[in-house]
Amino acid sequence: METTDNSFDKLLMKKRFYIIITLLFVGIFAYIFKWQHIIHWFDNEYVVNHELLGTYGDFIGGVLGTIFALISILILIRTFNQQRAVTEKNKEQIENQRFNDLFFELLRLYQSEISELCGTIVRERGNEKITINYNNKDFFDFEKELLQRAFQPTTSYEGNIRGAINLYMLFYIKHRTKVAACFRTLYRIYDLLDNAELKEKVKKNYLKIIRAQLTDSELFFIRYNGMTYYGDNFTKYINKYNILKHLPAFDLLEFKDWWKDLNKIERTGINIVFHNSTRLLRRILLKRDSDIVFRIPGKNLKYGFEIKTKSNYEVEITLQIDNSQKNNIMEYVGFEKFTNKRIQALLDCYLKEIFLYSNFEKFNKEQDLEFYSNPIITNGAICIINSGVRNTQGQALKIK
């Protein structure tokens, strides 16, 4: 009702404007009529001067008529522009509504396909065997756990990548009919959103809606599906919209050699360290041609974390351990379980993960990257562990 009233007030103001203009011109005409002795035309003592009257008629018709014609044209143009603006706005609203309907219809279809996923496992409890049926979102949770249990880590990160993909393919072949449909629908949702003519702010809101639907376990399978032939097309949207942003690194099969002996709190802590450092690296690498050093603030800390960049083509990560101090930070509790060499190997693999495998080798060329580890330095109670990566062609490192 308020909107209608406002529209009526605006229309009334426009009419008042044109009425005032019309009265203004009538007043001008009356003024001219009076002071040019035209009044004498109606005096009985004088004869009407037809020549003078014709002159004034030509004036009125030529000058004022032209002015009124111009006003009419301006009003017509303004009305046309308003109608066109309303038409375009209505068209935009209709298109947005169509997109909205299709988007949520695809989202409902995805959820429906997820609900049809199901599986069965048999577990032993003492002397009993218990059959567990799982479906819907639990399907991915149970299947991820089965893959994590079955995975056997190797001595190299590249070997772990190959082993993880092979193990995932066994899962995919077994559940291909239903799982493939889920991934195709999810791909169509992102494809629809990518090609939609929406404002960036609106598009981000839709992206958040999709992201809220995806669990860590779903992200886990999206990651490995993207590393296969069947998910290669999806990788452009995974990278562009950072779909795997919240995928915990210590859920990945490649890191099993480290997380297998950690409890949930210890795994979560290292996940937080890696997540925060990745976010920090993303911001740092956006600053072109700059050398930046970032250190964790604080005093009397056992673990000191440092990230250093050299003109965006080289990144070094340094972990300084002060064994004279007691660790009071939850995020670093898991590091207590590792030797210095194991920590350095973990940093090496983390760099490979964020600069190569997390973006499916789309951002940096593997042949241009050199990963290195500097010798571990021990000075009394202080131990310094360092790992790095550089682009041998001097090109900027990229991260999703």
C-alpha positions as CSV (number, residue, x, y, z in Angstrom):
1,M,0.0,0.0,0.0
2,E,2.9,2.3,0.8
3,T,4.4,1.7,-2.6
4,T,1.1,2.5,-4.3
5,D,0.8,5.8,-2.4
6,N,4.3,6.8,-3.3
7,S,3.6,6.1,-7.0
8,F,0.4,8.2,-6.8
9,D,2.3,11.1,-5.2
10,K,4.9,11.1,-7.9
11,L,2.3,11.0,-10.6
12,L,0.5,13.9,-8.9
13,M,3.7,16.0,-8.7
14,K,4.4,15.4,-12.4
15,K,0.8,16.6,-13.3
16,R,1.3,19.7,-11.1
17,F,4.5,20.5,-12.9
18,Y,2.9,20.5,-16.3
19,I,-0.2,22.5,-15.1
20,I,2.1,25.2,-13.7
21,I,4.0,25.4,-17.0
22,T,0.7,25.7,-18.9
23,L,-0.6,28.5,-16.6
24,L,2.7,30.3,-16.9
25,F,2.4,30.5,-20.7
26,V,-1.2,31.5,-20.4
27,G,-0.2,34.3,-18.1
28,I,2.5,35.5,-20.5
29,F,0.0,35.6,-23.3
30,A,-2.5,37.6,-21.2
31,Y,0.3,40.0,-20.3
32,I,1.2,40.6,-23.9
33,F,-2.5,40.8,-24.9
34,K,-3.1,43.6,-22.3
35,W,-0.1,45.8,-22.7
36,Q,0.0,45.8,-26.5
37,H,-3.4,47.6,-26.6
38,I,-5.2,44.5,-27.9
39,I,-7.8,45.4,-25.3
40,H,-8.8,48.2,-27.7
41,W,-10.2,45.6,-30.1
42,F,-13.1,45.2,-27.8
43,D,-13.7,48.9,-27.3
44,N,-16.7,50.3,-29.2
45,E,-14.8,53.4,-30.1
46,Y,-12.2,51.5,-32.1
47,V,-12.4,49.2,-35.1
48,V,-10.8,45.8,-34.8
49,N,-7.3,45.9,-36.5
50,H,-7.4,42.6,-38.3
51,E,-3.8,43.0,-39.5
52,L,-2.5,43.4,-36.0
53,L,-4.8,40.6,-34.8
54,G,-3.4,38.3,-37.5
55,T,0.2,39.2,-36.5
56,Y,-0.5,38.2,-32.9
57,G,-2.2,35.1,-34.1
58,D,0.9,34.2,-36.0
59,F,3.0,34.9,-32.9
60,I,0.8,32.7,-30.8
61,G,0.7,29.9,-33.3
62,G,4.3,30.1,-34.3
63,V,6.1,30.7,-31.0
64,L,3.8,29.4,-28.2
65,G,2.6,26.6,-30.5
66,T,6.1,25.4,-31.1
67,I,6.9,25.6,-27.4
68,F,3.8,23.5,-26.5
69,A,4.7,21.0,-29.3
70,L,8.2,20.7,-27.8
71,I,6.8,20.1,-24.4
72,S,4.5,17.4,-25.8
73,I,7.4,15.7,-27.5
74,L,9.4,15.8,-24.3
75,I,6.5,14.3,-22.3
76,L,6.1,11.6,-25.0
77,I,9.8,10.7,-24.8
78,R,9.8,10.7,-21.1
79,T,6.7,8.4,-21.0
80,F,8.3,6.1,-23.5
81,N,11.5,5.9,-21.5
82,Q,9.5,5.2,-18.3
83,Q,7.5,2.4,-20.1
84,R,10.7,0.9,-21.5
85,A,12.4,1.0,-18.0
86,V,9.4,-0.7,-16.5
87,T,9.3,-3.3,-19.3
88,E,13.1,-4.1,-18.8
89,K,12.7,-4.3,-15.1
90,N,9.7,-6.6,-15.5
91,K,11.7,-8.7,-17.9
92,E,14.6,-8.8,-15.5
93,Q,12.3,-9.9,-12.7
94,I,10.8,-12.6,-14.9
95,E,14.2,-13.9,-15.9
96,N,15.4,-13.9,-12.3
97,Q,12.3,-15.7,-11.2
98,R,12.9,-18.3,-13.9
99,F,16.5,-18.8,-12.8
100,N,15.4,-19.0,-9.2
101,D,12.8,-21.7,-9.9
102,L,15.2,-23.7,-12.0
103,F,18.0,-23.4,-9.5
104,F,16.0,-24.7,-6.6
105,E,14.4,-27.3,-8.7
106,L,17.9,-28.7,-9.6
107,L,18.9,-28.4,-5.9
108,R,15.8,-30.4,-4.9
109,L,16.7,-33.0,-7.6
110,Y,20.3,-33.2,-6.2
111,Q,18.9,-33.8,-2.7
112,S,16.5,-36.4,-4.0
113,E,19.3,-38.3,-5.7
114,I,21.4,-38.1,-2.5
115,S,18.4,-39.6,-0.6
116,E,18.4,-42.6,-2.9
117,L,22.1,-43.5,-2.1
118,C,22.3,-46.5,0.2
119,G,24.7,-49.2,1.4
120,T,25.3,-51.9,3.9
121,I,28.3,-52.9,6.0
122,V,28.8,-55.6,8.6
123,R,30.8,-54.9,11.7
124,E,31.9,-57.1,14.6
125,R,31.2,-56.3,18.2
126,G,32.7,-59.0,20.4
127,N,31.3,-62.3,19.1
128,E,28.4,-60.6,17.3
129,K,28.2,-59.4,13.7
130,I,26.0,-56.3,13.3
131,T,24.6,-55.2,9.9
132,I,24.4,-51.5,9.4
133,N,22.3,-49.9,6.7
134,Y,23.1,-46.4,5.7
135,N,21.6,-43.9,3.2
136,N,21.2,-40.3,2.3
137,K,24.1,-38.0,3.5
138,D,25.3,-40.8,5.8
139,F,26.2,-42.8,2.7
140,F,29.2,-40.5,2.0
141,D,30.2,-40.6,5.7
142,F,30.3,-44.4,5.8
143,E,31.9,-44.8,2.4
144,K,34.6,-42.2,3.2
145,E,35.4,-44.1,6.4
146,L,35.6,-47.4,4.4
147,L,38.1,-45.8,1.9
148,Q,40.2,-44.4,4.7
149,R,40.4,-47.7,6.4
150,A,41.3,-49.5,3.2
151,F,43.9,-47.0,2.0
152,Q,47.6,-48.1,2.4
153,P,50.0,-45.1,2.3
154,T,53.2,-45.3,0.3
155,T,56.6,-43.6,0.9
156,S,55.8,-40.7,-1.6
157,Y,53.1,-38.2,-1.9
158,E,52.8,-38.8,-5.6
159,G,52.4,-42.5,-4.9
160,N,49.7,-41.7,-2.4
161,I,47.8,-39.6,-5.0
162,R,47.8,-42.5,-7.4
163,G,46.7,-45.0,-4.8
164,A,43.9,-42.7,-3.6
165,I,42.6,-42.3,-7.2
166,N,42.7,-46.1,-7.8
167,L,40.8,-46.7,-4.6
168,Y,38.2,-44.1,-5.4
169,M,37.7,-45.7,-8.9
170,L,36.8,-49.0,-7.2
171,F,34.1,-47.0,-5.2
172,Y,32.9,-45.2,-8.3
173,I,32.6,-48.4,-10.3
174,K,30.6,-50.0,-7.5
175,H,28.1,-47.1,-7.1
176,R,28.4,-45.5,-10.5
177,T,24.7,-45.5,-11.5
178,K,23.6,-43.3,-8.6
179,V,26.8,-41.4,-7.7
180,A,27.4,-40.3,-11.3
181,A,23.9,-38.8,-11.4
182,C,24.5,-36.8,-8.2
183,F,27.8,-35.4,-9.6
184,R,26.1,-34.5,-13.0
185,T,23.3,-32.7,-11.3
186,L,25.7,-30.8,-9.1
187,Y,27.7,-29.9,-12.2
188,R,24.5,-28.6,-13.8
189,I,23.7,-26.4,-10.8
190,Y,27.1,-24.7,-11.0
191,D,26.9,-24.5,-14.8
192,L,23.5,-22.8,-14.6
193,L,24.9,-20.3,-12.0
194,D,28.0,-19.6,-14.0
195,N,26.1,-18.7,-17.2
196,A,23.4,-16.7,-15.4
197,E,23.4,-12.9,-16.0
198,L,23.2,-12.1,-12.3
199,K,24.8,-9.4,-10.2
200,E,27.9,-10.6,-8.5
201,K,26.4,-10.1,-5.0
202,V,23.3,-12.1,-6.0
203,K,25.5,-14.9,-7.5
204,K,27.5,-15.1,-4.2
205,N,24.3,-15.7,-2.3
206,Y,23.4,-18.6,-4.5
207,L,26.9,-20.0,-4.1
208,K,26.6,-19.9,-0.3
209,I,23.3,-21.8,-0.6
210,I,25.0,-24.6,-2.5
211,R,28.0,-24.7,-0.2
212,A,25.7,-25.0,2.8
213,Q,24.3,-28.2,1.3
214,L,27.6,-30.0,1.0
215,T,29.1,-31.9,3.9
216,D,32.8,-32.6,4.4
217,S,32.3,-36.1,3.1
218,E,30.6,-34.9,-0.1
219,L,33.5,-32.5,-0.6
220,F,35.9,-35.5,-0.1
221,F,34.3,-37.4,-3.0
222,I,33.9,-34.3,-5.2
223,R,37.7,-33.9,-4.8
224,Y,38.6,-37.4,-5.9
225,N,36.0,-37.5,-8.7
226,G,37.6,-34.3,-10.1
227,M,40.9,-36.1,-10.3
228,T,39.5,-38.7,-12.7
229,Y,38.3,-38.6,-16.3
230,Y,34.7,-38.5,-15.2
231,G,35.0,-35.3,-13.2
232,D,37.5,-33.4,-15.3
233,N,34.9,-30.9,-16.7
234,F,33.7,-30.1,-13.2
235,T,37.2,-29.0,-12.1
236,K,36.8,-25.5,-13.7
237,Y,33.9,-24.8,-11.4
238,I,35.6,-26.4,-8.4
239,N,38.6,-24.0,-8.9
240,K,36.6,-20.9,-10.0
241,Y,34.2,-21.1,-7.0
242,N,36.5,-22.6,-4.5
243,I,34.1,-25.4,-3.8
244,L,36.6,-27.4,-1.7
245,K,37.4,-24.4,0.5
246,H,36.2,-26.2,3.7
247,L,37.5,-29.7,2.9
248,P,39.8,-30.7,5.8
249,A,43.3,-31.6,4.5
250,F,43.6,-34.3,7.2
251,D,40.6,-36.1,5.8
252,L,42.4,-36.8,2.6
253,L,43.9,-40.3,1.9
254,E,47.2,-38.8,0.9
255,F,47.8,-37.6,4.5
256,K,46.9,-40.9,6.2
257,D,50.4,-41.6,7.1
258,W,50.2,-38.6,9.5
259,W,46.6,-38.6,10.7
260,K,46.2,-42.3,11.3
261,D,47.8,-42.1,14.8
262,L,46.0,-38.9,15.8
263,N,42.8,-38.4,17.7
264,K,40.0,-36.1,16.5
265,I,41.2,-33.1,18.4
266,E,44.8,-33.5,17.2
267,R,43.6,-33.9,13.6
268,T,41.3,-30.9,13.9
269,G,44.1,-28.8,15.2
270,I,46.4,-29.5,12.3
271,N,43.5,-28.9,9.9
272,I,43.0,-25.5,11.4
273,V,46.7,-24.7,11.0
274,F,46.6,-25.7,7.3
275,H,43.3,-23.9,6.6
276,N,44.5,-20.6,8.1
277,S,47.9,-20.8,6.4
278,T,46.2,-21.4,3.0
279,R,43.9,-18.4,3.5
280,L,46.9,-16.3,4.4
281,L,48.9,-17.5,1.4
282,R,45.9,-16.6,-0.9
283,R,45.9,-13.0,0.4
284,I,49.7,-12.7,0.3
285,L,50.0,-13.9,-3.3
286,L,47.6,-11.3,-4.5
287,K,50.2,-8.7,-3.6
288,R,52.3,-8.6,-6.7
289,D,56.1,-8.3,-6.7
290,S,56.5,-8.1,-2.9
291,D,58.5,-9.9,-0.3
292,I,56.3,-10.6,2.7
293,V,57.1,-12.4,6.0
294,F,54.2,-13.4,8.3
295,R,54.8,-14.8,11.8
296,I,52.4,-16.0,14.4
297,P,52.3,-13.3,17.1
298,G,52.9,-14.1,20.8
299,K,55.7,-14.8,23.3
300,N,56.8,-17.9,25.1
301,L,55.3,-20.2,22.4
302,K,56.7,-23.6,21.7
303,Y,55.7,-23.5,18.0
304,G,56.4,-20.5,15.9
305,F,54.9,-20.6,12.4
306,E,56.3,-18.3,9.6
307,I,55.3,-17.8,5.9
308,K,57.7,-16.0,3.6
309,T,57.3,-15.1,0.0
310,K,59.8,-13.8,-2.6
311,S,58.1,-11.7,-5.3
312,N,55.3,-14.2,-5.6
313,Y,57.3,-16.9,-7.4
314,E,58.7,-18.5,-4.2
315,V,57.1,-19.5,-0.9
316,E,58.8,-20.8,2.2
317,I,57.2,-22.2,5.3
318,T,59.2,-22.4,8.5
319,L,58.2,-24.0,11.8
320,Q,60.4,-23.1,14.8
321,I,60.1,-25.4,17.8
322,D,61.3,-24.2,21.2
323,N,61.6,-27.4,23.2
324,S,62.2,-25.4,26.4
325,Q,58.6,-24.2,26.3
326,K,55.3,-26.2,26.9
327,N,52.8,-26.1,24.1
328,N,49.5,-24.5,25.2
329,I,47.9,-24.1,21.8
330,M,45.4,-26.7,20.7
331,E,46.2,-26.3,17.0
332,Y,49.7,-27.6,17.5
333,V,49.0,-30.6,19.8
334,G,49.1,-33.0,16.9
335,F,52.7,-32.0,16.0
336,E,53.8,-33.4,19.4
337,K,53.3,-36.9,17.9
338,F,55.8,-36.3,15.0
339,T,59.6,-36.3,14.8
340,N,61.3,-33.3,13.2
341,K,61.8,-35.2,9.9
342,R,58.1,-36.2,9.9
343,I,57.1,-32.6,10.3
344,Q,59.3,-31.5,7.5
345,A,57.9,-34.2,5.2
346,L,54.4,-33.0,6.2
347,L,55.2,-29.4,5.2
348,D,56.6,-30.7,1.9
349,C,53.4,-32.5,1.1
350,Y,51.2,-29.6,2.2
351,L,52.9,-27.4,-0.3
352,K,52.4,-29.9,-3.1
353,E,48.8,-30.2,-2.1
354,I,47.9,-26.5,-2.2
355,F,49.9,-25.6,-5.3
356,L,49.3,-28.7,-7.4
357,Y,46.7,-31.2,-6.4
358,S,44.1,-29.1,-4.6
359,N,43.5,-27.2,-7.9
360,F,44.0,-30.4,-10.1
361,E,47.2,-29.0,-11.5
362,K,45.3,-26.3,-13.4
363,F,47.0,-23.2,-11.9
364,N,50.7,-24.1,-11.8
365,K,52.6,-26.3,-14.3
366,E,54.2,-29.2,-12.4
367,Q,57.3,-29.0,-14.6
368,D,57.8,-25.4,-13.6
369,L,57.7,-26.0,-9.8
370,E,60.6,-27.0,-7.6
371,F,59.9,-28.2,-4.1
372,Y,62.8,-28.2,-1.7
373,S,63.6,-28.8,2.0
374,N,66.4,-27.0,3.7
375,P,68.4,-28.9,6.3
376,I,66.9,-29.0,9.8
377,I,68.7,-26.6,12.1
378,T,69.1,-27.4,15.8
379,N,70.5,-24.9,18.2
380,G,70.2,-25.9,21.8
381,A,66.4,-26.1,22.6
382,I,65.5,-24.4,19.3
383,C,64.8,-26.4,16.2
384,I,64.0,-24.8,12.8
385,I,62.2,-26.8,10.1
386,N,61.9,-25.3,6.6
387,S,60.2,-26.3,3.3
388,G,59.6,-24.3,0.2
389,V,58.5,-24.1,-3.4
390,R,59.6,-21.9,-6.3
391,N,58.6,-21.4,-9.9
392,T,61.7,-22.0,-11.9
393,Q,60.4,-19.7,-14.7
394,G,60.0,-16.8,-12.4
395,Q,56.2,-16.8,-12.8
396,A,53.8,-16.0,-10.0
397,L,52.6,-18.9,-7.9
398,K,48.8,-19.3,-7.9
399,I,46.5,-20.8,-5.4
400,K,42.7,-21.4,-5.7
